[in-house]
Amino acid sequence: LFGIFVDYGPEASPDTRDPVAALANASGGNAQRPRDNTINDFYPMFQDVHGMMFIGFGFLMAFLGRYGYSSIGLNFLLGAFVVQWATLVLGFFHQHASYSEQVALSIENMLTADFAAAAVMITFGAVLGKVSALQLLIIAFLEIIFFSVNEMIGISELKVVDIGGSMFVHTFGAYFGLAVSLALASRTRVARKPGSHKEGSVYHSDLFAMIGTIILWLYWPSFNAALGEGDQRHRAVINTYYSLAACVVVTFAVSSLIDKDSKLDIVHIQNATLAGGVAIGNSADFLVEPWGAMLVGSLGAILSVLGYKYIQPFIQRTLKIHDTCGVHNLHGMPGILAAIVAVLATASIDPARYKTSICTVYPAMSPASLPSNASLSEICPDSSDRSQGAQALYQFAALVVTLSVALVGGSITGFIVQLEIFNPLQDSEEELFEDAVLWDMPAVEKNDADQGELLQIEPQAAPDRVESSV
């Protein structure tokens, strides 16, 4: 497919300028400037995002005591598959290409493909340990199609903004995954009965998960800012940075407050500390002010911690939706919060404050005033001259569309992948949350798996303190 439909974009193709003219200009002291190329602007942040996808997400999901190989390994496989498939599908949708046209590749295609991979990895978190490798690939294949349709509706038709992907990536991936999990509930007893002992973590697996947490936390400003430019990108980095910082502090506080012994829960620290990045993502480039970003991050932390403590058990008990990683608490609810914050910010912040840069923040809107020597089409080529109130309504409509497409698409996908042809895991202690089904395990792990026991590390007693006198 790449051989037929994909080629280098203009910026990745050889320079077609006249070399003779270039040399003549150079000899006359008027050397031609190098051709502008977005690789210089995007590659550093692309690398940050790429690391988040393949290291951060993989290790974050490595908390299961007997599913570490699969958490990291299948995340690697999914990511590599999705960036290729998403390049094709997003290219067809966004460039309105027919089968006789080609997708022009650039660093931006690679970045948006990574964003699409993030949505699939979030979905992976909801069904972690309950589906086979073949099922995961089919889920990814179908999800990218629904993902692309939803993004095209939101960006091309509704002309809404979501620089950090809180709606189009986090909310979509979370509710798509929950819908798949619900469709699979009839096959796996984890949604109907207390979970397997293998669903738990051990000390060292939680440490691996914390590595993923720290990596995601460090690079999240790049994720939210990568698609921006100029002052828009700068604001996105600042807002995300302080939102995440406030989120960590509030997560520690709330986790301790809601525990009867005032102790911290490692699940909250691994996950809820990241909710600030999701919550601010939709409005990361808005003029929400640093204190506003910190407030949003704090709300995201509270929502996420309460989700893990109270909402997730309630949903599993009443709706029979099993969510292995708690993506509803980290990506789903904070993603909805992000969309609501974006609606309120759009409706309340005076557009005149953005001056002419409003065209990069809200492409469908236009500045309050134009320079005397410029036209609207020159400064805001995509403007629909949309009002502030109308833009806020469109932002809310995009949230509704995203939830609808995710839930419908996830339900269809879940119904398809539970068919026997896709080699579903059997509803048994031997196959659910177990690496040995897919991987050649070390001998000690094989013996442990045969016994159906989870290897535990007994805590060692602290040595007695020896007092000495001189």
N, C-alpha and C positions, 0 to 999 in steps of 0.2 A: 504493500500500500504506500509506503514511503517512496518507493521508486517511481510510482505513478503520480502521486498527488502532492509530493512535498519537494521543495527546492529552497536554496538559500534566498533570503530576502535581499533587498537592495544594499543594506548596510553590511551584509556578510559576503557580498559578491565583489569581484575585483573592481577597482576604481576605473571607470570608463572615461575619465577626463583626458584631454589631449596631452600626452607627455611632452610633445615638442613645445607647446605653449607654456607648460609648467616650467621647462628648463629655461625658456626665453625669459620668463618672468623672474626666475631665480637669478639668472645672470645679470639682469637689470636691477637687482636688489629688491624685487617685488615678488618674493617667493609665495607660491600659492599656499594657503592654509590647508592643513590636513582636513579631509572630509569629516564632518561631524559624525560621531558614531555613538549610539546609546550604550554600547558595551561598557564604556568608561563610567557611565552614570549608574547602571543597573547591576553590574557584576558583583561588586562587594556585597550588596544587600541580597542578591540572588544566592550567593554562597551561604549567607546566614540562614535564609529560608530553606535552602537545600539541606543544611545540617539539621535544622529543626525536623524536617520530614523523616530523614533516615536515621538520625541518632536520637533526637528528642522524643518523638512519638514512639519509636521502638522500645527504648528503655523505660519510658513511662508505663508501658503496658507489660513490663517484665515483672510485675509484682506477684503473679501467680506462682506458687511454690513449685509446680511441676509443668509449667508451660512457658518457661523462659526462652527455650530454643525457638518455639513457634511465635511467641510475641515479637521477638526481634527479627527472626528469619523471615516469617511471612510478611511482616511489615516491609522488609527489604524487597521481597518479591512483588508485593502489591505496588509499592512505590515505583519500581522500575517498569512494571507493566502499565501503570496508569499514566505516567508522563508521556509514554508513546501514544497510547490510545487517546488521551486528552488532547495532545497536539493535533491529531487528525480531526477529532470531533469539534473541538473549539474552533479550529481553523475553518472548518466548513460553515459553522454557524456564524462566527463573527465576521468573516470575510465574504460571507454570502457566496461561497465558491460552489460551482457545480462540478460534476465529475470530470469535466473537460478542463478545469482550472486547477492551479496548484496553490498549496499553502506556502506562503513566503515566510521562512523561518527567521527569527531574530531572538535576542536575549529575552524580549518581552513574552514571546511564545513559551519559552522555557519557564519563565516565572509564573505565568498563569497556569501552566501544566502542573507545577508544584502546588499551586493553590487548589487545583482540582484534586490532586493526590491527598491533600490535607482532609478534604471532605470525606474521601473514601476511608482514610485511616481513622477518622472519628467514627464512622459507621462500623469499622472493624472493632473498635472498642466496645460497642454495644453487644456484639455477637462473639466476642473473644472466647475461645475455648469450646464453642458449641457448633462450629461448622468446619467442614473439611477444606483443604487447600483449593480443590476444584470449585467448591461452592463460593469461596472468597473471590476467585477470579471471575466467576459469572456475576456475582454481586457488583464487583468493580466495573465490569463491562457494561452492565445495564445502568448503574448509577451515574456514570459519566454522561450517558445520553440524557437522562433526566436532569442532571446538574447543568448541562449545557443549554437545554431548553429553558430552564428556570432563569439562568443568568442572561440569556438573550432577551427574555421577556422583561426582566428587570432593568437591564442596562440599555438595550436598544429600543425597546418599545415604551417602557415607563420612564426611562431616563432618570433613574434614581442613582444615588451614590452610596458606596459602601467600600471605602478605601481599604479597610482591614478585613473584609470578608466576613463580618460577624453574622450577616444574614445569609449571604450566598454560599459560605463555606461552613461556618460553625453550626448555625441553626439548621441549615439544610442537612448536613451530614448527621447531626444528632437525631433528628426526627425521622430521617430516612432509615437510620439504624434501628431506632425503636420500633418502627413499623415492620422491618424485617424480622426483628426479634419476636414481635407479637405473632407474626405469621408462622414462625418456627415453634411457637409455644406448644403446639399439639404434638411435636416430636420429642421435645426435651422436657424432662420433669422439673428442671431447675426453676421454671416459672410457676410450677404447681405445688412443689414441696420444698422444704429447706434444702439449700444447695449442698453439693458434694463437699467433703472435707478438702478436696483438691482445689476448691475455689478460693481457699484462703492463701495467705502469704506466709513466708518465713522471714527471719531477721535479714538474711542476706539478700533476698529478693526485693524486699522493701528498700534496701540501700541502692540496688540497681535502679529501681523506679525513681528514687530521688535524684539520680544522675540525670535521668530524662527531664525531671522537673526543672532542675537548675539550668540545663541547656535551653529548654524552651523559654524559661523566664528571661535569660540573658539576651536572647535573640528576638524576642517578641516585638520590640520596637521596629526592627527591620521588616518583620512580617506585615505590620500595620502601615508602614511608611513606604514600602518598596515601589508601589505603583504611583506614588505622588511625584511632584516636581517642585523645585524652588521652595518658597515659604510654606507651601502646602505640606511638603515632605518634612520640613523642619518642625512644623507644629505637631505632626503625627508622631515623630520621635519623642518630643518633649511630653506630650500628653500621655503617651503609652508608658513612658519611663516612670512618671509620677503616679499614674494609675496603678501600675504593678507594684510599686514600692508601698503605697498605702494598702493595697490588697493584702500583701504579706503580713503587715502588722495587724490588721483587723482579723485576718484568718487565725493567727495565733491566739488573739484575744478571745474571739468567739468560740473557737474549739475548746479552750480551757473553761470558759464560762458555762457551756452547756453540758460539761461532764460532771457527774456527781462527785467525783474525786478531784476535780479541777486539773485533770491531766490532759495532755495533748493527744490527738488522734492522728497517726501518721497518714491515714487516708486523706484527711483534710489538708495536711501540709503538702502532700504530693500533688493535690489537684486544685483545691480552692485557691491556693496562692497564685494560680494562673488565670483565675476568672476575671481579674482586672483587665488583662489583655484582650479578652473577648468582649467585655462590657463596654470598653471605650473604642473598640475597633470601628464601628459604624460612623462614629463622630470624631475619630482621632485627628482629622485635619480641620475640624471646625474651631471657631474661636470660643471654645468652652471655658477657657482660662485654666491655668494649672490647678487652682483649688477645685474647679469643677471636675477636672479629670480625676483628682484624688477622691472626690466624693463618689464618682461613678465607680472607681475601683473598690472603694469601701463597700458600696452596695452590692457589687458583684461578689465580694468575699462573703458577706452575710448570707446572700441568697444561695451561694454554692454550699457553704457549710451546713446550713439548715436543710438543703436538699439532700446531702449525704446522710444526715442524721435522722430526718423525719420523712421527707417526701419520697425518697427512693424506696424505703421499706413499704410505705403506704401504696405506692403504685404497683409494686410487685405483688402485694397481698390482695389488692382489689381488682386491678386491671390485668393481672397475670403477665406483666411485661418485665422480663428479666434483663437487666442492664449491667453487664459484667464490670465495666470500668466506670459506670456512673456518668456516661457522656451527657445525660440530661442535666446533671448538676454543674458540669464544667463548661459545656458547649451549648446545650439547649436553652435553659432558662437564662443564663447570662447573655446569650445571643438575642433572645427576645427583649431583654432589658436594653441591650445596645440599640436595637431598632426603635424602641420607645424613646430612648434618650435622643436619638437622631431626629425623630419626629418633633419632640419638644424643642430641641435646639434650633432646628430649621424654622419652626414657627415663631421663635422668640428672639433670636439674634438678628439685629438690624443688618440687612444685606449690604447697606452702604459701608459698613465697617470692612468688608472684604475688598472694597474698591474694584479695580479691574480683575483682580485674581479670583473673583467670584466665578469666573468662567471655568477655572480649573476645579474649583470645589463643587459647584453646581453647574454642569454644562448646559442644562436646559434654561437657566435663568440668565439675566443680563444685568450689567452694572447700572447703578442709579444714574451715573453720568459717564460720558465718553470723552476722551481727549478730542480737542477740536480738529485734529488732523486724521482721525480714525473713524471707521464705520463699525457698526455692530458685527457685521459678517467677518471683519478682519480680526477683531478681538475675541469674539465668541462665535466661532463658525457653526457650533452645534446648538446655538440658543433657540429656544422656542418662545422666548420672552415670557416665561412662566412666572407667575406671581409667587410670593413667599408662601402664602397659605396653600396654594395649589401644590407646590413642591412638597410640603409637609404631608398632604393627603396622599400624594403619590408614594412617598416613603412608606406610609402605613399600608397602602395597597400592596406594595412589594413584599412586605412581611406576610400578609395573608396569602399571596400567591406562592411564596416560598414554602410556607407550612403546608399548603394544599398539595403542591407538586411533590414535596418530600414524603408526605404521608401516603398519597396515592401510589407514587412510584415505588416506595419501600414495600408497600403491601403487595403490589404486583410482583416485585422482585422476590420477596419472601415466599410467595406462593409457588413461583417457578423453581427456586433453588431447593425446596424441600422434596422435589421429585426424586425418585430413586436413581434416575439416570445420572444425577450429579453427585453420587456417592456421599450421601449425608452420613454424619456420625451416628452411631447407634446410641440409644438412650441407656447408657450404662456407665458404671463407675470406671470401667476400663478405658473408655474412649473420650468422655467429656473432660476437658481441662487437663489433657494428658499428652505430653510430648512423644511418648513411646509409640503412639499410633502412626506418626509420620517420620520420626527421626530414629536413626541408629544410636541408641543411648549407651553411655558407659556402663560397664558391668554392674557397678554398685547401684546405679539408678535402675537398671533392669530388674535386679533382685528386689529392690524396694517397690517397684511398680507391680511385680508379680504378687507381692504380699498385700498390695492394696493399701499401703501405708505411706504417709507423707513424712519424708525425712525431716526431722526436727533437730535443732541445735539447742541443747540444754544450756541455760544461762549458768555461767560460773559464778560462784560466790566470790565476793570481793575479799581479797586477803586481809587478814587482821593487820591493823596498823601497829607497828612495833615502836614503842617509845624507848629511847636510849638516853642515857645521861653521860656526861663527860666528867 
